[in-house]
Structure formats: structure tokens, C-alpha cells
Amino acid sequence: MVMLELPVPPGFVPETEDFARLVEKGKIARYQLRPRQVLVYLRGLEPGVPLVLEYGLRAKMPVQVSVPGARVYEYYDPQKEDRTAPTKLTVKAR
């Protein structure tokens, strides 16, 4: 099993219906909401085949934040991991 830790930046909430749809379509096995991240469980990955997960995060207020990178690792061997680069987000009031 492969795990994804998807960061949820301060001032944002994940669109849970997007993750429920990914489960229904069989793209992910299940997901778990945590205060600062969404934990995604995958049954496996095909070598050489990119995994694309489309989901939304809704801003609750104007913010300028640094977002940590996402993490992927093997459930039974978490030392086998990789991370994406951190990024910065700015949300302005309308």
C-alpha cells in the first residue's frame, strides 16, 4: 500500500466530495482528513504511469501562506519516501 500526505494550507479546507469521488472511481482506496493534511491510501502504483488526482481546496479567508510539500511513502516501509517542493499561495479578497 502506498500513502500520500497532501498538505492543507492554513486558511483552507479540502473539498471532501472530491476525495469521495476519487474513492468511487477507484483511483484511491480511501482517505482520512487530518487537521493540516489529507491522508490518501493507494492500493499501489503502476511503474512509469503518472498518478493524477484532481481535488479542490477552498479558501476560507484572504491569506498568504507557505505550504509544505506533499509526501509519498510505502505503508510498511516509510523510509522509502519522496516529497514535493514547498510552495507559496496568496488568496486575495474579492
CYANA upper distance limits for C-alpha pairs under 8 A (distance plus 0.5 A):
  1 MET  CA     41 TYR  CA      7.48
  1 MET  CA     42 LEU  CA      6.26
  1 MET  CA     43 ARG  CA      5.30
  1 MET  CA     44 GLY  CA      5.97
  1 MET  CA     74 GLU  CA      6.63
  1 MET  CA     75 TYR  CA      6.01
  1 MET  CA     76 TYR  CA      8.10
  2 VAL  CA     41 TYR  CA      6.62
  2 VAL  CA     42 LEU  CA      5.50
  2 VAL  CA     43 ARG  CA      6.82
  2 VAL  CA     44 GLY  CA      6.20
  2 VAL  CA     45 LEU  CA      8.03
  2 VAL  CA     72 VAL  CA      7.61
  2 VAL  CA     73 TYR  CA      6.35
  2 VAL  CA     74 GLU  CA      5.14
  2 VAL  CA     75 TYR  CA      6.07
  3 MET  CA     39 LEU  CA      7.53
  3 MET  CA     40 VAL  CA      6.22
  3 MET  CA     41 TYR  CA      5.43
  3 MET  CA     42 LEU  CA      6.59
  3 MET  CA     72 VAL  CA      6.09
  3 MET  CA     73 TYR  CA      5.87
  3 MET  CA     74 GLU  CA      6.54
  3 MET  CA     75 TYR  CA      6.47
  4 LEU  CA     38 VAL  CA      8.48
  4 LEU  CA     39 LEU  CA      6.25
  4 LEU  CA     40 VAL  CA      5.43
  4 LEU  CA     41 TYR  CA      7.09
  4 LEU  CA     42 LEU  CA      8.33
  4 LEU  CA     70 ALA  CA      7.67
  4 LEU  CA     71 ARG  CA      6.19
  4 LEU  CA     72 VAL  CA      5.04
  4 LEU  CA     73 TYR  CA      7.25
  5 GLU  CA     37 GLN  CA      6.83
  5 GLU  CA     38 VAL  CA      6.44
  5 GLU  CA     39 LEU  CA      5.28
  5 GLU  CA     40 VAL  CA      6.95
  5 GLU  CA     70 ALA  CA      6.09
  5 GLU  CA     71 ARG  CA      5.54
  5 GLU  CA     72 VAL  CA      6.91
  6 LEU  CA     37 GLN  CA      5.83
  6 LEU  CA     38 VAL  CA      5.60
  6 LEU  CA     39 LEU  CA      6.83
  6 LEU  CA     40 VAL  CA      8.10
  6 LEU  CA     69 GLY  CA      8.28
  6 LEU  CA     70 ALA  CA      5.42
  6 LEU  CA     71 ARG  CA      7.34
  7 PRO  CA     36 ARG  CA      6.56
  7 PRO  CA     37 GLN  CA      4.79
  7 PRO  CA     38 VAL  CA      6.98
  7 PRO  CA     67 VAL  CA      7.55
  7 PRO  CA     68 PRO  CA      7.02
  7 PRO  CA     69 GLY  CA      7.43
  7 PRO  CA     70 ALA  CA      6.45
  8 VAL  CA     12 PHE  CA      6.88
  8 VAL  CA     13 VAL  CA      7.30
  8 VAL  CA     14 PRO  CA      7.46
  8 VAL  CA     35 PRO  CA      8.40
  8 VAL  CA     36 ARG  CA      5.50
  8 VAL  CA     37 GLN  CA      5.26
  8 VAL  CA     38 VAL  CA      7.50
  8 VAL  CA     57 LEU  CA      8.10
  8 VAL  CA     67 VAL  CA      8.24
  9 PRO  CA     36 ARG  CA      7.30
  9 PRO  CA     65 VAL  CA      7.60
  9 PRO  CA     66 SER  CA      8.06
  9 PRO  CA     67 VAL  CA      6.13
 10 PRO  CA     36 ARG  CA      8.02
 10 PRO  CA     65 VAL  CA      7.58
 11 GLY  CA     59 ALA  CA      6.40
 11 GLY  CA     60 LYS  CA      5.97
 11 GLY  CA     61 MET  CA      6.57
 11 GLY  CA     62 PRO  CA      8.28
 11 GLY  CA     63 VAL  CA      7.21
 12 PHE  CA     57 LEU  CA      6.54
 12 PHE  CA     58 ARG  CA      5.85
 12 PHE  CA     59 ALA  CA      4.92
 12 PHE  CA     60 LYS  CA      6.12
 12 PHE  CA     61 MET  CA      8.37
 13 VAL  CA     57 LEU  CA      6.01
 13 VAL  CA     58 ARG  CA      5.79
 13 VAL  CA     59 ALA  CA      7.13
 13 VAL  CA     60 LYS  CA      7.77
 14 PRO  CA     38 VAL  CA      8.36
 14 PRO  CA     55 TYR  CA      8.37
 14 PRO  CA     56 GLY  CA      6.59
 14 PRO  CA     57 LEU  CA      4.91
 14 PRO  CA     58 ARG  CA      6.76
 15 GLU  CA     19 PHE  CA      7.71
 15 GLU  CA     55 TYR  CA      7.33
 15 GLU  CA     56 GLY  CA      5.73
 15 GLU  CA     57 LEU  CA      6.13
 15 GLU  CA     58 ARG  CA      7.24
 16 THR  CA     20 ALA  CA      6.77
 17 GLU  CA     21 ARG  CA      6.63
 18 ASP  CA     22 LEU  CA      6.93
 18 ASP  CA     54 GLU  CA      7.99
 18 ASP  CA     55 TYR  CA      5.72
 18 ASP  CA     56 GLY  CA      7.29
 19 PHE  CA     23 VAL  CA      6.95
 19 PHE  CA     31 TYR  CA      7.51
 19 PHE  CA     55 TYR  CA      7.13
 20 ALA  CA     24 GLU  CA      6.81
 21 ARG  CA     25 LYS  CA      6.63
 22 LEU  CA     26 GLY  CA      6.70
 22 LEU  CA     27 LYS  CA      5.77
 22 LEU  CA     28 ILE  CA      6.29
 22 LEU  CA     53 LEU  CA      8.18
 23 VAL  CA     27 LYS  CA      6.57
 23 VAL  CA     28 ILE  CA      5.62
 23 VAL  CA     29 ALA  CA      6.33
 23 VAL  CA     30 ARG  CA      6.40
 23 VAL  CA     31 TYR  CA      8.50
 27 LYS  CA     42 LEU  CA      8.23
 27 LYS  CA     53 LEU  CA      8.28
 28 ILE  CA     40 VAL  CA      7.49
 28 ILE  CA     41 TYR  CA      6.67
 28 ILE  CA     42 LEU  CA      5.58
 28 ILE  CA     43 ARG  CA      7.74
 29 ALA  CA     40 VAL  CA      8.17
 29 ALA  CA     41 TYR  CA      5.92
 29 ALA  CA     42 LEU  CA      5.74
 29 ALA  CA     43 ARG  CA      6.65
 30 ARG  CA     40 VAL  CA      6.65
 30 ARG  CA     41 TYR  CA      5.83
 30 ARG  CA     42 LEU  CA      7.88
 31 TYR  CA     38 VAL  CA      7.31
 31 TYR  CA     39 LEU  CA      6.05
 31 TYR  CA     40 VAL  CA      4.94
 31 TYR  CA     41 TYR  CA      6.47
 32 GLN  CA     38 VAL  CA      6.30
 32 GLN  CA     39 LEU  CA      5.55
 32 GLN  CA     40 VAL  CA      7.02
 33 LEU  CA     37 GLN  CA      7.00
 33 LEU  CA     38 VAL  CA      5.26
 33 LEU  CA     39 LEU  CA      6.88
 34 ARG  CA     38 VAL  CA      6.26
 34 ARG  CA     39 LEU  CA      7.70
 45 LEU  CA     49 VAL  CA      8.11
 45 LEU  CA     51 LEU  CA      8.17
 46 GLU  CA     50 PRO  CA      8.50
 59 ALA  CA     91 VAL  CA      7.82
 61 MET  CA     91 VAL  CA      7.97
 61 MET  CA     93 ALA  CA      7.94
 62 PRO  CA     90 THR  CA      7.98
 62 PRO  CA     91 VAL  CA      5.29
 62 PRO  CA     92 LYS  CA      5.42
 62 PRO  CA     93 ALA  CA      5.97
 63 VAL  CA     89 LEU  CA      8.21
 63 VAL  CA     90 THR  CA      6.23
 63 VAL  CA     91 VAL  CA      5.65
 63 VAL  CA     92 LYS  CA      7.41
 64 GLN  CA     88 LYS  CA      7.81
 64 GLN  CA     89 LEU  CA      6.18
 64 GLN  CA     90 THR  CA      4.83
 64 GLN  CA     91 VAL  CA      6.84
 65 VAL  CA     88 LYS  CA      6.19
 65 VAL  CA     89 LEU  CA      5.92
 65 VAL  CA     90 THR  CA      7.08
 66 SER  CA     86 PRO  CA      7.59
 66 SER  CA     87 THR  CA      6.33
 66 SER  CA     88 LYS  CA      4.86
 66 SER  CA     89 LEU  CA      6.90
 67 VAL  CA     86 PRO  CA      6.03
 67 VAL  CA     87 THR  CA      5.75
 67 VAL  CA     88 LYS  CA      6.31
 67 VAL  CA     89 LEU  CA      7.78
 68 PRO  CA     85 ALA  CA      7.74
 68 PRO  CA     86 PRO  CA      4.95
 68 PRO  CA     87 THR  CA      7.20
 69 GLY  CA     83 ARG  CA      6.46
 69 GLY  CA     84 THR  CA      5.14
 69 GLY  CA     85 ALA  CA      5.40
 69 GLY  CA     86 PRO  CA      4.80
 69 GLY  CA     87 THR  CA      7.66
 70 ALA  CA     83 ARG  CA      6.00
 70 ALA  CA     84 THR  CA      5.81
 70 ALA  CA     85 ALA  CA      8.16
 70 ALA  CA     86 PRO  CA      8.46
 71 ARG  CA     81 GLU  CA      7.49
 71 ARG  CA     82 ASP  CA      6.33
 71 ARG  CA     83 ARG  CA      4.92
 71 ARG  CA     84 THR  CA      7.16
 72 VAL  CA     81 GLU  CA      5.99
 72 VAL  CA     82 ASP  CA      5.95
 72 VAL  CA     83 ARG  CA      6.86
 73 TYR  CA     77 ASP  CA      7.86
 73 TYR  CA     78 PRO  CA      5.82
 73 TYR  CA     79 GLN  CA      7.76
 73 TYR  CA     80 LYS  CA      6.12
 73 TYR  CA     81 GLU  CA      4.69
 73 TYR  CA     82 ASP  CA      7.12
 74 GLU  CA     78 PRO  CA      5.70
 74 GLU  CA     79 GLN  CA      8.27
 74 GLU  CA     80 LYS  CA      6.62
 74 GLU  CA     81 GLU  CA      7.43
